[in-house]
């Protein structure tokens, strides 16, 4: 039982440390103008506070990682649980309020719109942190135990596999190695391929019956998104936006009434 409790400590420390380094590097590099405004939690604060917000988040992650590594104090154990639980809530809010914003979990690498994989990862990390609360050893002792044994226990290997499956950043890094350019500068998939991805999405299935035709009357690309415009049965414009990166890209939808701006419904548009 002790092995189960301590098995996830090194993994939690690595994830917290990677998050810290990535956020600091993103703030330090500057990036393109407005880049931080598309990353959580920076997207939730005013412009001048975006870089400090990321740095404060990075400092909190570093403190928790150090605490897990060298201490068994409940403050660090429960603090890690609370951190990942709060992260889950923040990602759910980002997906609802600013659907084209990235989670920023690993800096600008996490710039793709928040999806269920990213949310599932924070849920999994919350569970792993909860398992580790009652571990009687420090993260350092657990890691050195792995070294002495020659390999990590299968519990830890299962955790690594689960987090890898729930990390869209891995696909982004592979794309960057292959193409060495941000998605807005890459050649995107063919329009027919993007349209097929749209039609296989849950967003399309939820709204297909509202459309007058399954064929778009217009299509265009803006940065990392391809937009498809349709008409519904009320002759309003229905616009779907498909993110151009990832095997299961994010899909957003908005309806614009043709009767005038006063009748526009409340929705969060996809920003370019």
C-alpha positions as CSV (number, residue, x, y, z in Angstrom):
1,X,0.0,0.0,0.0
2,X,2.9,2.4,0.8
3,X,4.2,1.9,-2.8
4,X,0.8,3.0,-4.2
5,X,0.7,6.1,-2.0
6,X,4.2,7.2,-2.9
7,X,4.3,6.1,-6.5
8,X,2.8,9.4,-8.0
9,X,5.0,11.8,-6.0
10,X,7.8,12.0,-8.5
11,X,5.4,12.4,-11.4
12,X,3.6,15.3,-9.6
13,X,6.9,17.0,-8.9
14,X,7.9,16.7,-12.6
15,X,4.6,18.1,-13.9
16,X,4.8,21.0,-11.5
17,X,8.4,21.8,-12.4
18,X,7.7,21.6,-16.1
19,X,4.8,24.0,-15.7
20,X,7.0,26.4,-13.8
21,X,9.8,26.4,-16.3
22,X,7.4,26.7,-19.3
23,X,5.5,29.6,-17.8
24,X,8.7,31.5,-16.9
25,X,10.2,30.9,-20.3
26,X,7.0,32.1,-22.0
27,X,7.0,35.3,-20.0
28,X,10.7,35.8,-20.6
29,X,10.6,35.3,-24.3
30,X,7.9,37.9,-24.8
31,X,6.5,36.1,-27.9
32,X,4.2,37.8,-30.4
33,X,2.1,40.8,-29.3
34,X,-1.0,39.7,-27.4
35,X,0.2,36.1,-27.0
36,X,-0.3,36.1,-23.2
37,X,-3.9,37.3,-23.7
38,X,-4.7,33.9,-25.2
39,X,-3.3,31.8,-22.3
40,X,-5.0,31.0,-19.0
41,X,-4.8,32.2,-16.3
42,X,-3.5,35.4,-17.9
43,X,-6.6,35.6,-20.1
44,X,-8.7,36.2,-17.0
45,X,-6.9,39.4,-15.8
46,X,-6.2,42.9,-17.3
47,X,-3.4,43.2,-19.8
48,X,-0.8,44.7,-17.5
49,X,-1.3,41.9,-15.0
50,X,-1.1,39.0,-17.5
51,X,2.7,38.4,-17.1
52,X,2.6,38.7,-13.3
53,X,-0.3,36.3,-13.2
54,X,1.6,33.6,-15.0
55,X,4.7,34.2,-12.8
56,X,2.6,34.0,-9.6
57,X,1.2,30.7,-10.9
58,X,4.7,29.5,-11.7
59,X,5.9,30.5,-8.2
60,X,3.1,28.5,-6.6
61,X,3.9,25.5,-8.7
62,X,7.6,25.7,-7.8
63,X,6.8,26.0,-4.1
64,X,4.5,22.9,-4.2
65,X,7.1,21.0,-6.2
66,X,9.8,21.8,-3.6
67,X,7.5,20.9,-0.8
68,X,6.6,17.6,-2.2
69,X,10.3,16.8,-3.0
70,X,11.8,17.6,0.5
71,X,8.9,17.5,2.9
72,X,5.9,15.3,4.1
73,X,4.1,18.3,5.6
74,X,0.3,18.1,4.9
75,X,0.3,21.8,3.7
76,X,2.2,20.8,0.5
77,X,0.2,17.6,0.0
78,X,-3.2,19.2,0.4
79,X,-2.0,22.4,-1.3
80,X,-1.2,20.3,-4.4
81,X,-4.7,18.7,-4.4
82,X,-6.2,22.2,-4.1
83,X,-4.0,23.6,-6.9
84,X,-5.1,21.0,-9.4
85,X,-8.7,21.1,-8.3
86,X,-8.7,24.9,-8.8
87,X,-7.0,24.4,-12.1
88,X,-9.9,22.2,-13.2
89,X,-12.4,24.9,-12.3
90,X,-10.4,27.6,-14.1
91,X,-10.2,25.4,-17.3
92,X,-13.9,24.8,-17.2
93,X,-14.5,28.6,-16.9
94,X,-12.1,29.3,-19.8
95,X,-13.9,26.8,-22.0
96,X,-17.2,28.4,-21.2
97,X,-16.2,32.1,-21.2
98,X,-13.3,32.3,-23.7
99,X,-13.5,29.1,-25.8
100,X,-10.6,30.0,-28.1
101,X,-8.1,30.5,-25.2
102,X,-5.4,28.0,-24.4
103,X,-4.9,26.6,-20.9
104,X,-1.4,27.9,-20.6
105,X,-0.6,24.9,-18.4
106,X,2.9,24.6,-20.1
107,X,3.2,28.2,-21.3
108,X,2.7,29.0,-25.0
109,X,3.0,25.3,-25.9
110,X,-0.5,25.0,-24.4
111,X,-2.0,27.7,-26.7
112,X,-4.6,25.3,-28.3
113,X,-8.2,25.9,-27.2
114,X,-9.0,24.2,-23.9
115,X,-10.5,20.8,-24.6
116,X,-11.7,17.8,-22.6
117,X,-8.2,16.3,-22.7
118,X,-6.7,19.2,-20.8
119,X,-9.6,19.2,-18.3
120,X,-9.3,15.5,-17.9
121,X,-5.6,15.9,-17.2
122,X,-6.2,18.3,-14.3
123,X,-8.8,15.9,-12.9
124,X,-6.4,13.0,-13.1
125,X,-3.6,15.1,-11.4
126,X,-6.1,16.0,-8.7
127,X,-6.7,12.3,-8.1
128,X,-3.0,11.5,-8.2
129,X,-2.3,14.2,-5.7
130,X,-5.1,12.9,-3.5
131,X,-3.5,9.4,-3.6
132,X,-0.2,10.9,-2.5
133,X,-1.5,12.8,0.5
134,X,-0.9,10.0,3.0
135,X,2.5,8.9,1.6
136,X,4.9,8.5,4.5
137,X,8.0,9.5,2.5
138,X,9.2,12.6,0.6
139,X,9.3,12.8,-3.1
140,X,13.1,12.6,-3.0
141,X,12.9,9.2,-1.1
142,X,10.3,7.9,-3.6
143,X,12.5,8.9,-6.6
144,X,15.6,7.4,-5.1
145,X,13.7,4.2,-4.4
146,X,12.9,4.0,-8.2
147,X,16.6,4.4,-9.0
148,X,17.6,1.6,-6.6
149,X,14.9,-0.6,-8.0
150,X,16.0,0.1,-11.5
151,X,12.6,1.1,-12.8
152,X,9.4,2.8,-11.5
153,X,6.5,0.7,-10.2
154,X,3.7,-0.1,-12.6
155,X,1.4,2.3,-10.7
156,X,3.7,5.2,-11.7
157,X,4.0,3.9,-15.3
158,X,0.2,3.9,-15.5
159,X,0.1,7.5,-14.3
160,X,2.7,8.5,-17.0
161,X,0.7,6.8,-19.7
162,X,-2.6,8.4,-18.6
163,X,-1.1,11.9,-18.5
164,X,0.6,11.4,-21.9
165,X,-2.8,10.4,-23.4
166,X,-4.4,13.5,-21.9
167,X,-1.7,16.0,-23.0
168,X,-2.4,17.7,-26.4
169,X,0.9,19.5,-26.0
170,X,2.7,16.3,-27.1
171,X,1.1,16.6,-30.5
172,X,1.9,20.3,-30.7
173,X,5.6,19.6,-29.9
174,X,5.7,16.9,-32.5
175,X,4.2,19.3,-35.1
176,X,6.8,21.9,-34.1
177,X,9.6,19.5,-34.6
178,X,8.2,18.5,-38.0
179,X,7.3,21.9,-39.3
180,X,9.3,24.3,-37.1
181,X,6.7,27.0,-37.4
182,X,3.6,28.2,-35.4
183,X,0.3,26.8,-36.6
184,X,-0.8,30.2,-38.2
185,X,2.3,30.0,-40.5
186,X,1.9,26.3,-41.4
187,X,0.1,25.0,-44.4
188,X,-3.1,23.8,-43.0
189,X,-5.0,20.6,-44.0
190,X,-7.1,20.8,-47.1
191,X,-10.5,22.4,-46.8
192,X,-12.2,19.1,-47.5
193,X,-10.3,17.5,-44.7
194,X,-11.2,20.3,-42.2
195,X,-14.8,20.1,-43.3
196,X,-14.8,16.3,-42.6
197,X,-13.4,17.0,-39.2
198,X,-16.2,19.5,-38.6
199,X,-18.8,17.0,-39.6
200,X,-17.4,14.3,-37.3
201,X,-17.6,16.7,-34.3
202,X,-20.2,16.8,-31.5
203,X,-20.8,20.5,-32.2
204,X,-21.8,19.7,-35.8
205,X,-24.1,16.8,-34.7
206,X,-25.8,19.0,-32.1
207,X,-26.7,21.7,-34.7
208,X,-26.9,19.9,-38.0
209,X,-30.7,19.8,-38.0
210,X,-30.8,23.6,-37.7
211,X,-29.0,24.1,-41.0
212,X,-30.8,24.5,-44.3
213,X,-28.0,22.8,-46.2
214,X,-25.1,20.6,-45.2
215,X,-22.8,22.5,-47.6
216,X,-21.2,25.8,-46.6
217,X,-21.8,28.8,-48.8
218,X,-18.5,30.4,-47.7
219,X,-15.2,29.3,-46.1
220,X,-12.1,31.2,-45.1
221,X,-9.0,30.9,-42.9
222,X,-7.8,33.2,-40.2
223,X,-4.6,32.3,-38.4
224,X,-5.1,28.9,-36.7
225,X,-8.8,28.6,-37.6
226,X,-10.9,27.8,-40.6
227,X,-14.4,29.2,-40.7
228,X,-17.4,27.6,-42.5
229,X,-20.6,29.7,-43.0
230,X,-24.0,28.1,-43.4
231,X,-27.7,29.2,-43.4
232,X,-30.2,27.9,-41.0
233,X,-34.0,27.6,-41.5
234,X,-34.5,31.1,-40.4
235,X,-32.0,32.4,-43.0
236,X,-29.6,33.4,-40.3
237,X,-25.8,32.9,-40.6
238,X,-24.4,29.9,-38.7
239,X,-20.6,30.0,-38.6
240,X,-18.5,27.1,-37.5
241,X,-14.8,27.5,-36.6
242,X,-12.4,24.6,-36.7
243,X,-9.0,24.7,-35.1
244,X,-6.3,23.6,-37.6
245,X,-4.0,21.7,-35.2
246,X,-4.5,18.4,-33.6
247,X,-6.2,15.1,-34.6
248,X,-9.4,16.1,-32.7
249,X,-9.5,19.8,-33.2
250,X,-11.6,22.2,-31.2
251,X,-14.9,23.3,-33.0
252,X,-16.8,26.4,-32.1
253,X,-20.2,27.7,-33.4
254,X,-21.9,31.1,-33.5
255,X,-25.2,32.3,-34.9
256,X,-25.7,35.8,-36.3
257,X,-29.2,37.0,-37.1
258,X,-29.7,38.8,-40.4
259,X,-32.5,41.0,-38.9
260,X,-30.0,43.4,-37.3
261,X,-27.5,43.6,-34.5
262,X,-30.1,44.2,-31.8
263,X,-31.3,40.6,-32.2
264,X,-27.9,39.0,-32.0
265,X,-27.8,36.3,-29.3
266,X,-25.3,36.3,-26.5
267,X,-22.3,34.2,-27.4
268,X,-18.5,34.4,-27.1
269,X,-17.1,34.7,-30.7
270,X,-13.9,33.0,-31.8
271,X,-11.2,35.6,-31.9
272,X,-8.6,35.7,-34.7
